[in-house]
Amino acid sequence: MQIRPTIVDIARELNLHPSTVSRALTGQGRVGQETKDLVFKKAVELGYNCNQVASSLRKGITDTVGIVVPLINRLFFSNVISGAESVLNPAGYNLVVCQTHDRKEDETRVIRNLLRNQVAGMIVSHSLETTSPELLQRVSSNGVVLVQFDRAFEDLAGACVVNDNFAGAYAATKHMIENGYKRIGHLGGEFNANVYADRLAGYRKALEEAGLEFDESIVFDHSISRDKGFYNMAKALEQKCDALYCAGDYAALGVMEYARHNNIRIPEDFGVVGTANEIFAELINPSLTSVEQNAREMGIQAAEAFLAMREEKVTTPRKIVVPMKLIVRGSAKR
């Protein structure tokens, strides 16, 4: 019977200590890249196969990271996942994607499941129904590395990676002002969430700087879906709006659909700017001006924050801000 090679065999071949070989293979501790390359090359040559189950039992934790997102079918979240995976996979971690459908009940279930499966860490954007950090506090108290992104409770232990939502909304609103729109409304999300509160604040600041009135009657919350965009466009017109800054591209799409059905010309009669730069933004006619969130970079930053926290055992709150960029197209350019 063929005997399987062990870490000791690799160490003997390379004249290294077995603990050095173990650290090189698992990514735990400090081992030079040249040594890692030698160890991995020899492991492949000898046919070594690490027993991941036994390793996990010894450590009491797996080499799996859970990423919890509200909606997988949004370009923003899929790009965050892609960015995180590009960092975690080469570092030896498996990424498990969980979707909450923006419901607190589903979020509770998936986070409890991840904890039961002893994941090494979680990268989480909480659901819109989640208004308390209690569940996420439980993640850290169980010794699991927590990184929040996008929607975050900023006073929790660990890192949070967020956009500069204030600056993004400010730039979007200022663009419409510079193109001659005078009564600009806002289709926002749930303002208890940090991202939508910050976008509201940026929108308001741009109006005030331009000497335009901030009018709460043309600020619509819970309005980031396509249906809500269509519905609230009618309300905005009743309030004499000539433009809307939307906290999501799907709301902007609903606005433009309403305009098309009612022979309202965009951008001549009405301006609209979205947020997220979804794939359809440049494909519709006119093309949609939108605020790019740099989602893949956000995923990379979240994964790198996880690795740093795992290595350095850092739990103090840390905020990482990813810039946004206004992508000017045709929907608000007169």
C-alpha positions as CSV (number, residue, x, y, z in Angstrom):
1,M,0.0,0.0,0.0
2,Q,1.3,3.5,-0.9
3,I,2.0,5.6,2.1
4,R,0.8,9.2,1.8
5,P,3.5,11.9,2.2
6,T,3.3,14.1,5.3
7,I,4.5,17.5,6.4
8,V,7.5,15.7,8.0
9,D,8.4,14.2,4.6
10,I,8.3,17.7,2.9
11,A,10.4,19.1,5.8
12,R,13.0,16.4,5.5
13,E,13.3,16.9,1.7
14,L,13.8,20.6,2.1
15,N,15.9,20.5,5.3
16,L,13.2,22.7,7.1
17,H,11.5,22.3,10.4
18,P,8.0,20.7,10.1
19,S,6.4,23.8,11.8
20,T,7.8,26.0,9.0
21,V,6.3,23.7,6.4
22,S,3.0,23.8,8.2
23,R,2.9,27.6,8.4
24,A,3.8,27.8,4.7
25,L,1.0,25.5,3.7
26,T,-1.7,27.0,5.9
27,G,-0.7,30.7,5.6
28,Q,-0.5,31.0,9.4
29,G,2.5,33.0,10.7
30,R,5.3,34.6,8.9
31,V,7.1,32.6,6.2
32,G,9.1,34.2,3.3
33,Q,7.6,33.9,-0.1
34,E,10.7,32.1,-1.4
35,T,10.2,29.4,1.3
36,K,6.5,29.2,0.5
37,D,7.2,28.6,-3.2
38,L,9.7,25.8,-2.4
39,V,7.3,24.2,0.0
40,F,4.3,24.3,-2.4
41,K,6.5,23.0,-5.2
42,K,7.7,20.1,-3.1
43,A,4.2,19.3,-1.8
44,V,3.0,19.0,-5.4
45,E,6.0,16.9,-6.4
46,L,5.4,14.4,-3.5
47,G,1.6,14.3,-4.0
48,Y,0.9,15.8,-0.5
49,N,-2.8,16.4,0.2
50,C,-3.6,18.5,3.3
51,N,-6.5,17.0,5.3
52,Q,-8.6,20.1,5.6
53,V,-11.2,18.5,7.9
54,A,-8.5,17.4,10.5
55,S,-6.9,20.8,10.2
56,S,-10.2,22.6,10.9
57,L,-10.9,20.4,13.9
58,R,-7.5,21.1,15.4
59,K,-7.9,24.8,15.0
60,G,-11.6,24.9,15.9
61,I,-12.2,27.1,12.9
62,T,-12.4,26.6,9.1
63,D,-10.6,28.4,6.3
64,T,-14.0,29.6,5.1
65,V,-15.2,33.2,4.9
66,G,-18.9,34.0,4.6
67,I,-20.0,37.0,2.6
68,V,-23.6,38.1,3.4
69,V,-25.3,40.3,0.8
70,P,-28.9,41.6,0.5
71,L,-29.3,40.8,-3.2
72,I,-26.9,38.7,-5.4
73,N,-28.5,40.0,-8.6
74,R,-27.4,43.6,-8.1
75,L,-24.2,44.5,-10.1
76,F,-22.9,46.3,-7.0
77,F,-23.0,43.3,-4.8
78,S,-21.8,40.8,-7.4
79,N,-18.8,43.0,-8.0
80,V,-18.0,43.2,-4.3
81,I,-18.1,39.4,-4.2
82,S,-15.7,39.2,-7.2
83,G,-13.3,41.6,-5.6
84,A,-13.3,39.8,-2.3
85,E,-12.8,36.4,-4.0
86,S,-9.8,37.7,-5.9
87,V,-8.0,38.3,-2.6
88,L,-9.3,35.5,-0.5
89,N,-8.8,32.5,-2.8
90,P,-5.1,33.1,-3.4
91,A,-4.7,33.5,0.4
92,G,-6.1,30.0,0.9
93,Y,-9.7,30.8,1.9
94,N,-13.0,29.6,0.5
95,L,-15.8,32.2,0.0
96,V,-19.4,31.2,0.8
97,V,-22.0,33.6,-0.5
98,C,-25.2,34.1,1.4
99,Q,-28.2,36.2,0.3
100,T,-30.7,37.8,2.8
101,H,-33.2,39.2,0.3
102,D,-33.1,42.3,2.4
103,R,-35.0,40.5,5.2
104,K,-33.9,40.5,8.8
105,E,-35.2,37.0,9.4
106,D,-33.1,35.6,6.5
107,E,-30.1,37.5,7.7
108,T,-30.4,36.0,11.2
109,R,-30.7,32.5,9.8
110,V,-27.6,32.7,7.5
111,I,-25.4,34.4,10.1
112,R,-26.3,31.7,12.7
113,N,-25.6,29.0,10.1
114,L,-22.2,30.5,9.4
115,L,-21.4,30.7,13.1
116,R,-22.4,27.0,13.5
117,N,-20.0,26.1,10.7
118,Q,-17.1,27.9,12.5
119,V,-16.2,30.3,9.7
120,A,-13.0,32.2,10.0
121,G,-14.7,35.5,9.2
122,M,-17.8,37.3,7.8
123,I,-18.0,40.1,5.3
124,V,-21.5,41.6,5.8
125,S,-23.8,44.3,4.3
126,H,-26.8,44.2,6.6
127,S,-30.4,44.1,5.4
128,L,-32.6,47.2,5.2
129,E,-34.9,45.6,7.9
130,T,-31.9,45.4,10.3
131,T,-31.9,48.5,12.5
132,S,-29.8,47.2,15.4
133,P,-26.2,45.9,15.5
134,E,-27.1,43.2,18.1
135,L,-26.7,40.2,15.7
136,L,-23.4,41.4,14.3
137,Q,-22.1,42.0,17.8
138,R,-22.6,38.3,18.3
139,V,-20.3,37.5,15.4
140,S,-17.4,39.3,17.0
141,S,-18.1,37.9,20.5
142,N,-17.8,34.4,19.0
143,G,-14.2,35.2,18.0
144,V,-15.1,35.5,14.3
145,V,-13.5,38.3,12.3
146,L,-16.2,40.8,11.2
147,V,-15.9,43.1,8.3
148,Q,-18.9,45.2,7.3
149,F,-19.3,46.9,3.9
150,D,-21.7,49.4,2.3
151,R,-24.4,49.3,5.0
152,A,-22.6,49.3,8.3
153,F,-22.8,50.1,12.0
154,E,-19.7,52.0,12.3
155,D,-19.1,51.6,16.1
156,L,-18.8,47.8,16.0
157,A,-15.5,46.0,16.6
158,G,-13.7,45.3,13.3
159,A,-13.5,47.1,10.0
160,C,-16.2,48.7,7.9
161,V,-15.7,49.5,4.2
162,V,-18.0,52.2,2.9
163,N,-18.4,54.6,0.0
164,D,-18.1,58.4,0.3
165,N,-21.8,58.5,-0.2
166,F,-22.1,62.2,0.9
167,A,-19.6,63.2,-1.8
168,G,-21.3,61.1,-4.5
169,A,-24.7,62.5,-3.8
170,Y,-23.3,66.0,-3.7
171,A,-21.6,65.6,-7.1
172,A,-24.8,64.2,-8.6
173,T,-27.0,67.0,-7.4
174,K,-24.5,69.7,-8.3
175,H,-24.3,68.3,-11.8
176,M,-28.1,68.7,-12.2
177,I,-27.9,72.2,-10.8
178,E,-25.2,73.2,-13.2
179,N,-27.4,71.9,-16.1
180,G,-30.1,74.4,-15.1
181,Y,-32.6,72.2,-13.1
182,K,-34.2,74.2,-10.3
183,R,-36.5,71.9,-8.4
184,I,-34.6,68.7,-7.7
185,G,-36.3,66.0,-5.7
186,H,-34.7,62.9,-4.1
187,L,-35.7,59.2,-4.3
188,G,-33.9,57.7,-1.3
189,G,-33.7,54.5,0.6
190,E,-34.4,53.7,4.3
191,F,-32.8,56.7,6.0
192,N,-32.0,54.7,9.1
193,A,-29.3,53.0,7.0
194,N,-25.9,54.9,6.8
195,V,-25.7,54.8,3.0
196,Y,-29.0,56.5,2.4
197,A,-28.7,59.0,5.3
198,D,-25.3,60.1,3.8
199,R,-26.7,60.4,0.3
200,L,-29.6,62.5,1.6
201,A,-27.1,64.8,3.4
202,G,-25.0,65.2,0.3
203,Y,-28.0,66.1,-1.8
204,R,-29.2,68.6,0.7
205,K,-25.7,70.3,1.0
206,A,-25.6,70.8,-2.8
207,L,-29.0,72.4,-2.8
208,E,-28.2,74.7,0.1
209,E,-24.9,75.8,-1.5
210,A,-26.7,76.8,-4.7
211,G,-29.3,78.8,-2.8
212,L,-32.1,76.3,-3.6
213,E,-34.7,75.3,-1.2
214,F,-34.5,71.9,0.6
215,D,-38.2,70.7,0.6
216,E,-39.1,67.5,2.5
217,S,-42.2,67.1,0.3
218,I,-40.0,66.1,-2.6
219,V,-37.9,63.7,-0.6
220,F,-39.2,60.1,-0.9
221,D,-37.9,57.3,1.2
222,H,-38.2,53.6,0.6
223,S,-37.8,54.4,-3.1
224,I,-34.9,52.6,-4.6
225,S,-36.9,50.0,-6.6
226,R,-38.0,50.3,-10.2
227,D,-41.7,50.2,-9.2
228,K,-41.2,53.0,-6.6
229,G,-39.3,55.1,-9.1
230,F,-42.2,54.8,-11.5
231,Y,-44.8,55.6,-8.8
232,N,-42.9,58.5,-7.2
233,M,-42.1,60.1,-10.5
234,A,-45.8,61.0,-10.7
235,K,-45.7,62.5,-7.2
236,A,-42.6,64.5,-8.0
237,L,-44.3,66.0,-11.1
238,E,-47.3,66.9,-9.0
239,Q,-44.8,68.8,-6.8
240,K,-43.4,70.7,-9.8
241,C,-40.1,68.9,-9.8
242,D,-37.9,69.2,-12.9
243,A,-35.3,66.6,-11.9
244,L,-34.7,63.7,-9.5
245,Y,-31.5,62.4,-7.8
246,C,-32.0,58.7,-7.2
247,A,-30.2,56.7,-4.5
248,G,-30.3,53.7,-6.8
249,D,-30.2,53.1,-10.6
250,Y,-33.4,50.9,-10.5
251,A,-35.4,53.8,-9.1
252,A,-33.9,56.0,-11.9
253,L,-35.0,53.4,-14.5
254,G,-38.6,53.6,-13.1
255,V,-38.5,57.3,-13.4
256,M,-37.4,57.1,-17.1
257,E,-40.1,54.5,-17.9
258,Y,-42.7,56.8,-16.5
259,A,-41.4,59.7,-18.6
260,R,-41.4,57.6,-21.7
261,H,-45.0,56.5,-21.1
262,N,-46.1,60.1,-20.6
263,N,-44.2,61.8,-23.4
264,I,-41.8,63.6,-21.0
265,R,-38.5,64.2,-22.7
266,I,-35.3,63.4,-20.8
267,P,-33.1,65.4,-20.3
268,E,-34.9,68.4,-22.1
269,D,-38.0,68.4,-19.8
270,F,-36.8,66.4,-16.9
271,G,-33.4,65.4,-15.5
272,V,-32.5,62.2,-13.6
273,V,-29.3,60.8,-12.1
274,G,-28.9,57.4,-10.5
275,T,-26.5,55.6,-8.2
276,A,-24.5,52.3,-8.7
277,N,-23.8,52.5,-12.4
278,E,-25.6,49.3,-13.2
279,I,-25.0,47.6,-16.5
280,F,-28.2,48.9,-18.1
281,A,-27.2,52.6,-17.3
282,E,-25.2,53.0,-20.6
283,L,-27.6,50.8,-22.7
284,I,-30.8,52.7,-22.3
285,N,-31.8,55.8,-24.3
286,P,-30.9,58.3,-23.2
287,S,-28.1,56.8,-21.3
288,L,-28.2,57.2,-17.5
289,T,-25.9,59.5,-15.6
290,S,-24.9,57.6,-12.5
291,V,-22.6,57.6,-9.5
292,E,-20.0,54.8,-9.7
293,Q,-19.4,53.0,-6.4
294,N,-16.2,51.2,-7.3
295,A,-17.7,48.0,-5.9
296,R,-14.9,45.6,-6.8
297,E,-12.4,47.8,-5.0
298,M,-14.7,47.7,-2.0
299,G,-14.6,43.9,-2.1
300,I,-10.8,43.9,-2.3
301,Q,-10.5,46.3,0.6
302,A,-13.0,44.3,2.7
303,A,-11.0,41.0,2.0
304,E,-7.7,42.7,2.8
305,A,-9.1,44.1,6.0
306,F,-10.2,40.6,7.0
307,L,-6.7,39.2,6.3
308,A,-5.0,42.0,8.3
309,M,-7.4,41.5,11.3
310,R,-6.8,37.7,11.2
311,E,-3.1,38.2,11.2
312,E,-2.8,41.0,13.7
313,K,-5.8,40.1,15.9
314,V,-7.0,43.7,15.6
315,T,-10.7,44.3,16.8
316,T,-10.8,48.1,17.3
317,P,-13.3,49.8,15.0
318,R,-11.7,50.9,11.7
319,K,-13.4,52.8,8.8
320,I,-12.1,52.5,5.2
321,V,-13.7,54.9,2.7
322,V,-13.8,54.1,-1.0
323,P,-14.4,57.1,-3.3
324,M,-17.3,57.4,-5.7
325,K,-17.2,58.9,-9.2
326,L,-20.0,60.6,-11.2
327,I,-20.3,59.0,-14.7
328,V,-21.8,61.7,-16.9
329,R,-24.0,60.5,-19.7
330,G,-27.2,61.9,-21.2
331,S,-30.0,61.8,-18.7
332,A,-29.3,65.1,-17.0
333,K,-27.1,67.0,-19.5
334,R,-28.9,69.7,-21.3
